[in-house]
Amino acid sequence: MSERDTTGTTSPNDDAEHRNDSAAAAAVLAAVPAAAVLAPLGDRLADLVALYEDLHRHPELGFQETRTAAEAARRLTASGYDVTTGIAGTGVVGVLRNGPGPVVLLRADMDALPVTENSGLDYASTVPGRMHACGHDVHVTCLLGAADLLAAGRDHWSGTLIALFQPAEEVGGGARAMIDAGLYSKGLIPTPEVVLAQHVAPLAAGLIAYCPGPCMAAADTLEITFHGTGGHGSRPETTVDPILMAASFVQRVQSVVAREVAPKDGAVVTVGSFHAGDSANVIPDRAVVRLSIRTFDDAVRTAVLAAVDRIARAEAAASGADRAPETVVLDTFPVTVNDSTTLRQVNDAFTELFGAQRLFPYEPATGSEDAGLLATAAGAPLYYWWLGGWDPEEFHTALAAGRLAQDIPSNHSPHFVPVVRPTLTMGVEALTAAALNQLAGSASASDSVTASASASAEGVGEVG
């Protein structure tokens, strides 16, 4: 186990490098709003680290995030937001009205996963069988940090800022539940004009990855119940074996992607759960299979779902079952689509703050998200980016060896715990800069920009 695995931080050199880069960026932007708003971050970082470690120790599953939601509400209230709690059970929103201008929504998801942590960290999960294995504790911490800085720096921007803490992203129901609870229709928050969100990923900490257009796949989670005729394990000829039926389906369904989807179209079919029987000498009367389907195109999605249903029915018929399989849709996510104009605008702000070398384009991910529903329901553009969270040295060593998949744990792994620094710093900075990019500048901010331009004309603060 490496030092990163036991401490959860990068080496001092990694942190120092990020601090130097941030200091250089701050010097360049000294006269513009982002630098002024971000200036207090250094003094608040210790509190944010403590918050993150506390959230990581106390993970909560979807629609059970009461402790996390209470802390988010407490901090938003202390920062001066108008706070509404209990939306769809545990959802929290804070609204900060600060004069005329755009309505900008920043979103973080709160829920953990039913995973047993195996990180060895001193702030590992204290809840058996529960872990923040997808980094939502990072998301909550970064949004609370950005919300606090933006509230304290409200002299530098104008508009309305919404900080939204969403339950149950992992099961695909949280965003929809908040919308159905009247998030927009009942005026719980103003309708946003843009939705911004980020997700920590197993990329080198200090990097931001982006993808224009469709950036994350649609997902459909199905539960298929195969019905047979149970009996004694010593007399299989008197039964219709649902285990054999379902096992044949599991193998055959892999042919959907291999033989029915063009390589350019991209699809994933994964069987993640198979339950049948309780005793070695009893053939049960049913077998239940759960599978996850990922696609990027509606026509491909329709074709894959139809093929899965066809194969399930065919295997049941081939086994002589007298009942067709039953399929239940457990959850569904739409394709997550980034607005190209918003992406370009925010990336300009990221480039100014971090430098172009910290941004890179990324292929669409076959993971899925429901943040896009918040944008679609509002008729607003979305920009959703990836925040690097892994030890940079480990990441680049694995990349050079062609072993990223083997050596760097992915989200949902019991080993996936992002490094604390510079992940939290970068995450707070990114959300803050993105919000400021979309909000209107105040008069004082405009004056500062003018002053900066004048100073540059006189040769002060020139950038090479």
C-alpha positions in Angstrom: 0.0 0.0 0.0 1.5 3.3 -1.1 1.7 6.5 1.0 -1.2 7.9 -0.9 -3.3 5.0 0.2 -2.5 5.5 3.9 -2.6 9.2 4.1 -5.1 10.3 1.4 -2.9 13.2 0.3 -0.4 13.8 -2.4 3.3 14.3 -1.7 4.5 17.7 -0.5 5.9 18.4 -3.9 2.6 17.8 -5.6 0.9 20.2 -3.2 3.6 22.8 -3.5 3.4 22.7 -7.3 -0.3 23.3 -7.2 0.1 26.2 -4.7 2.7 27.7 -6.9 0.5 27.4 -10.0 -2.5 28.8 -8.1 -0.3 31.7 -6.8 0.8 32.5 -10.3 -2.8 32.4 -11.5 -3.9 34.6 -8.7 -1.1 37.1 -9.5 -2.3 37.2 -13.1 -6.0 37.7 -12.1 -5.3 40.0 -9.2 -7.5 42.7 -10.5 -10.5 40.5 -11.7 -13.3 39.0 -9.6 -12.2 35.4 -9.6 -9.0 36.1 -7.7 -10.7 38.4 -5.3 -13.5 35.9 -4.5 -11.0 33.0 -4.2 -8.5 34.9 -2.0 -9.9 33.6 1.4 -9.7 30.0 0.3 -6.3 29.3 1.8 -7.6 30.3 5.2 -10.7 28.2 4.9 -9.1 25.1 3.5 -8.4 23.4 6.9 -12.1 23.6 7.7 -13.1 22.1 4.3 -10.6 19.2 4.8 -12.2 18.5 8.2 -15.6 18.6 6.6 -14.6 16.3 3.8 -13.1 13.7 6.2 -16.2 13.9 8.4 -18.5 13.3 5.4 -16.3 10.4 4.3 -16.5 8.8 7.7 -20.3 9.0 7.7 -21.6 7.9 4.3 -25.4 7.8 3.7 -27.3 6.0 1.0 -29.7 7.5 -1.5 -32.7 9.3 0.1 -31.1 8.7 3.6 -28.7 11.6 3.5 -30.1 13.3 6.6 -26.8 14.0 8.3 -25.2 15.3 5.1 -28.2 17.4 4.3 -28.3 19.0 7.7 -24.7 20.0 7.5 -25.2 21.5 4.0 -28.3 23.4 5.3 -26.4 24.7 8.4 -23.5 26.0 6.4 -25.6 27.6 3.7 -27.7 29.4 6.3 -24.5 30.6 8.0 -23.3 32.0 4.6 -26.5 34.0 4.1 -28.5 31.8 1.7 -32.2 31.3 1.8 -32.4 27.6 2.5 -35.1 25.1 1.8 -34.7 21.5 3.1 -36.6 18.2 2.8 -37.1 18.4 -0.9 -37.8 14.8 -2.1 -37.0 13.8 1.5 -33.4 15.0 1.9 -32.7 17.5 -0.9 -31.4 20.9 0.1 -31.2 24.2 -1.9 -29.8 27.5 -1.0 -30.6 30.7 -2.9 -28.6 33.9 -2.8 -30.2 36.8 -4.6 -27.6 39.5 -5.3 -29.2 42.0 -7.7 -30.0 41.8 -11.4 -28.4 39.2 -13.5 -28.4 35.5 -14.6 -29.7 32.7 -12.4 -26.9 30.1 -12.0 -27.4 26.7 -10.4 -24.4 24.7 -9.0 -25.2 21.1 -8.2 -23.7 18.4 -5.9 -24.9 14.9 -5.3 -24.8 13.6 -1.7 -25.3 9.8 -1.6 -22.9 7.0 -1.0 -22.8 3.4 -2.1 -23.4 0.0 -0.5 -19.7 -0.8 -0.7 -17.3 -1.9 2.1 -14.3 0.5 2.1 -10.9 -1.0 1.8 -8.7 2.1 1.8 -6.9 1.9 5.1 -7.3 5.6 5.7 -7.6 7.0 9.2 -10.8 8.7 8.1 -12.3 5.6 6.4 -16.0 4.9 6.6 -17.3 4.1 10.0 -20.5 2.6 8.6 -20.3 -1.1 7.8 -21.1 -1.8 4.1 -21.3 1.9 3.2 -18.7 4.1 1.5 -18.4 7.2 -0.5 -16.9 5.2 -3.3 -17.9 7.7 -6.0 -16.6 10.9 -4.5 -19.9 12.6 -3.6 -18.3 13.7 -0.4 -15.8 15.7 -2.5 -18.7 17.2 -4.5 -20.6 18.3 -1.3 -17.4 19.8 0.2 -16.4 21.7 -2.9 -19.9 23.2 -3.4 -20.1 24.3 0.2 -16.7 25.9 -0.1 -17.6 27.6 -3.4 -21.0 28.8 -2.0 -19.3 30.3 1.0 -16.7 32.1 -1.1 -19.2 33.4 -3.5 -21.4 34.7 -0.7 -18.5 36.5 0.9 -17.5 37.9 -2.4 -20.9 39.1 -3.6 -19.5 42.6 -4.2 -17.8 41.1 -7.3 -20.8 39.7 -9.1 -24.5 40.2 -9.7 -27.4 37.8 -10.2 -28.9 34.9 -8.4 -26.9 31.9 -7.2 -28.4 28.5 -6.3 -26.5 25.8 -4.5 -28.4 22.5 -4.9 -27.5 19.3 -2.9 -29.2 16.4 -4.5 -30.0 13.0 -3.0 -29.9 9.6 -4.6 -27.9 10.1 -7.8 -26.6 6.6 -7.6 -30.1 5.1 -8.1 -31.1 7.6 -10.8 -34.0 9.0 -8.8 -32.8 12.1 -7.0 -32.9 14.8 -9.6 -36.3 13.6 -10.9 -37.7 13.4 -7.3 -36.6 17.0 -6.6 -38.2 18.2 -9.8 -41.4 16.2 -9.1 -41.5 17.7 -5.6 -42.0 21.1 -7.2 -38.4 22.4 -7.4 -39.4 24.6 -10.3 -43.2 24.3 -10.6 -43.8 25.3 -7.0 -41.2 28.0 -7.0 -38.9 26.4 -4.4 -36.1 28.0 -6.4 -35.9 30.4 -9.3 -35.7 28.6 -12.7 -32.0 28.5 -13.5 -30.6 29.9 -16.8 -27.6 27.6 -16.6 -26.7 24.4 -14.6 -23.1 23.7 -13.7 -21.7 20.5 -12.0 -18.5 18.5 -11.7 -17.6 14.9 -10.8 -14.3 13.7 -9.3 -12.7 11.0 -11.4 -9.6 8.7 -11.3 -7.6 11.2 -13.3 -4.5 13.1 -12.0 -5.4 15.6 -9.4 -5.0 19.1 -10.7 -6.6 18.4 -14.1 -10.0 19.1 -15.5 -11.4 17.0 -18.3 -14.2 18.0 -20.6 -16.4 16.6 -23.3 -18.6 18.7 -25.7 -22.0 17.3 -26.5 -23.1 13.9 -25.2 -20.6 13.3 -22.4 -22.2 10.5 -20.3 -24.4 7.6 -21.4 -28.0 6.9 -20.9 -28.5 4.0 -18.5 -31.3 1.5 -18.0 -31.3 -0.9 -15.1 -33.5 -3.9 -15.6 -34.7 -6.8 -13.4 -35.7 -9.9 -15.3 -37.4 -12.7 -13.5 -37.2 -16.1 -15.2 -40.0 -18.5 -14.2 -39.5 -22.3 -14.1 -40.9 -25.3 -12.3 -39.1 -26.2 -9.2 -38.4 -29.7 -7.8 -35.8 -32.1 -6.3 -32.3 -31.7 -7.5 -32.0 -35.5 -8.0 -34.9 -35.4 -10.6 -34.2 -32.5 -12.9 -36.3 -34.1 -15.6 -39.4 -33.2 -13.6 -38.5 -29.5 -13.5 -38.0 -26.5 -15.8 -34.7 -25.2 -14.5 -34.8 -21.4 -14.2 -31.1 -21.3 -13.3 -30.0 -22.9 -16.6 -32.5 -20.6 -18.4 -31.1 -17.5 -16.8 -27.5 -18.6 -17.1 -28.0 -19.2 -20.8 -29.5 -15.7 -21.0 -26.5 -14.1 -19.3 -24.1 -15.6 -21.8 -26.3 -15.0 -24.9 -27.1 -11.4 -24.0 -23.4 -10.4 -24.4 -23.9 -11.0 -28.1 -26.1 -7.9 -28.3 -23.1 -5.6 -28.1 -20.7 -8.0 -29.9 -23.0 -8.7 -32.9 -25.9 -6.3 -33.0 -24.4 -2.9 -32.2 -21.9 -1.2 -34.6 -18.6 -0.4 -33.0 -19.1 3.4 -33.7 -22.4 3.4 -31.8 -21.0 2.4 -28.4 -23.1 0.3 -26.0 -22.5 -1.7 -22.8 -24.6 -4.5 -21.4 -23.5 -5.7 -17.9 -25.2 -8.3 -15.7 -24.4 -7.4 -12.2 -26.7 -9.5 -10.1 -27.9 -13.1 -10.3 -30.1 -14.7 -7.6 -31.7 -18.1 -7.6 -32.4 -20.8 -5.0 -31.2 -21.4 -1.5 -30.2 -25.1 -1.4 -27.9 -27.3 -3.4 -30.4 -30.1 -3.8 -33.4 -28.0 -4.7 -34.2 -26.6 -8.2 -36.0 -23.3 -7.6 -39.0 -22.0 -9.5 -37.4 -18.7 -10.4 -34.2 -16.9 -11.1 -33.7 -13.1 -11.0 -31.1 -11.3 -13.1 -30.3 -7.6 -12.9 -28.5 -5.8 -15.7 -27.3 -2.4 -16.7 -27.5 -1.1 -20.2 -25.5 2.0 -21.4 -26.1 3.8 -24.7 -25.6 7.2 -26.3 -28.2 7.2 -29.0 -32.0 6.8 -28.7 -32.2 4.4 -31.7 -29.4 2.2 -30.3 -31.0 2.2 -26.9 -34.4 1.1 -28.3 -32.6 -1.7 -30.3 -30.6 -2.9 -27.4 -33.6 -3.0 -25.1 -35.6 -4.9 -27.7 -32.8 -7.4 -28.2 -32.5 -8.1 -24.4 -36.2 -8.7 -24.2 -36.1 -11.0 -27.3 -33.2 -13.1 -25.9 -34.9 -13.4 -22.5 -38.1 -14.7 -24.1 -36.3 -17.0 -26.5 -34.3 -18.6 -23.7 -37.5 -19.2 -21.7 -39.2 -20.7 -24.7 -36.1 -22.9 -25.4 -36.3 -24.2 -21.9 -40.0 -25.0 -22.2 -41.1 -22.5 -19.6 -44.9 -22.0 -19.4 -44.5 -18.3 -18.4 -42.6 -15.6 -20.2 -40.0 -13.7 -18.2 -41.1 -10.5 -16.4 -39.0 -7.4 -16.9 -39.1 -4.4 -14.5 -37.3 -1.1 -15.2 -35.6 -0.2 -11.8 -34.1 3.1 -12.9 -33.2 5.1 -15.9 -30.8 8.0 -16.7 -30.9 10.1 -19.9 -27.8 10.9 -21.9 -25.9 13.8 -20.3 -25.4 16.5 -22.9 -23.0 19.4 -22.5 -23.9 22.7 -24.1 -21.0 23.6 -26.3 -21.3 27.4 -25.8 -21.4 27.2 -22.1 -18.5 24.7 -22.1 -16.4 27.1 -24.2 -17.2 30.1 -22.0 -16.4 28.3 -18.7 -13.3 26.7 -20.1 -12.0 30.2 -21.0 -12.3 31.0 -17.3 -10.6 27.7 -16.3 -7.8 28.4 -18.8 -7.3 31.9 -17.3 -7.2 30.6 -13.8 -5.4 27.2 -14.1 -3.6 27.4 -17.4 -4.3 25.6 -20.6 -2.1 22.7 -19.6 -4.5 21.6 -16.9 -7.5 21.2 -19.3 -7.9 18.4 -21.8 -10.7 16.9 -23.9 -12.1 13.5 -22.9 -14.0 10.8 -24.6 -17.7 10.4 -23.6 -18.0 8.2 -20.5 -20.2 5.1 -20.3 -21.1 6.1 -16.8 -24.4 7.9 -16.3 -25.7 10.9 -14.5 -29.0 12.6 -13.7 -27.7 16.2 -13.4 -28.9 16.8 -16.9 -32.5 16.4 -15.8 -32.1 19.6 -13.7 -31.1 21.5 -16.8 -33.6 19.9 -19.2 -36.6 20.6 -16.9 -35.5 24.2 -16.7 -34.8 24.5 -20.4 -31.3 25.6 -19.5 -27.9 24.6 -20.8 -25.6 22.3 -18.9 -21.9 22.0 -18.4 -20.6 19.0 -16.5 -16.9 18.4 -16.2 -14.5 15.9 -14.6 -12.2 16.9 -11.7 -9.0 14.9 -11.4 -8.7 13.3 -8.0 -5.9 10.7 -8.0 -2.3 11.0 -6.9 -0.6 12.6 -10.0 2.6 10.5 -9.7 0.7 7.3 -9.4 -1.6 8.3 -12.3 1.3 9.2 -14.7 3.3 6.1 -13.8 0.3 3.9 -14.6 -0.4 5.9 -17.8 3.2 5.5 -19.0 3.0 1.8 -18.3 -0.3 1.3 -20.0 -1.8 0.1 -16.8 -4.5 2.7 -15.9 -7.3 0.1 -15.7 -5.2 -2.2 -13.6 -3.5 0.2 -11.2 -5.8 3.2 -10.7 -9.1 2.3 -8.9 -12.3 3.5 -10.6 -15.3 5.1 -9.1 -17.3 2.6 -7.1 -14.2 0.6 -6.2 -13.7 0.0 -2.4 -10.2 1.6 -3.0 -11.4 4.8 -4.6 -10.6 7.6 -2.3 -9.4 10.8 -4.0 -6.4 12.6 -2.6 -7.4 15.5 -0.4 -5.0 18.1 -1.9 -5.1 19.5 -4.5 -8.5 17.9 -5.3 -10.5 20.0 -2.8 -8.7 23.2 -3.7 -9.1 22.7 -7.4 -12.8 21.7 -7.0 -13.7 24.8 -5.0 -11.8 27.0 -7.5 -13.4 25.4 -10.5 -17.0 25.8 -9.2 -16.3 29.4 -8.1 -14.7 30.4 -11.4 -17.5 28.7 -13.4 -20.2 30.5 -11.5 -18.5 33.8 -11.8 -18.1 33.3 -15.5 -21.9 32.9 -15.9 -23.0 35.5 -13.4 -23.0 39.2 -14.2 -20.1 41.3 -13.1 -20.8 44.1 -10.6 -19.9 47.7 -11.2 -16.9 47.4 -8.9 -15.8 44.3 -10.8 -16.0 46.1 -14.1 -14.0 48.9 -12.6 -11.4 46.4 -11.5 -11.2 44.9 -15.0 -10.7 48.4 -16.4 -8.0 49.1 -13.9 -6.3 45.8 -14.8 -6.3 46.7 -18.5 -4.8 50.1 -17.7 -2.1 48.5 -15.6 -1.2 46.1 -18.4 -0.9 48.9 -20.8 1.7 50.4 -18.5 3.6 47.2 -18.5 2.5 46.1 -15.0 1.5 42.5 -14.5 2.2 41.4 -18.1 2.0 37.7 -18.8 4.4 35.9 -21.0 
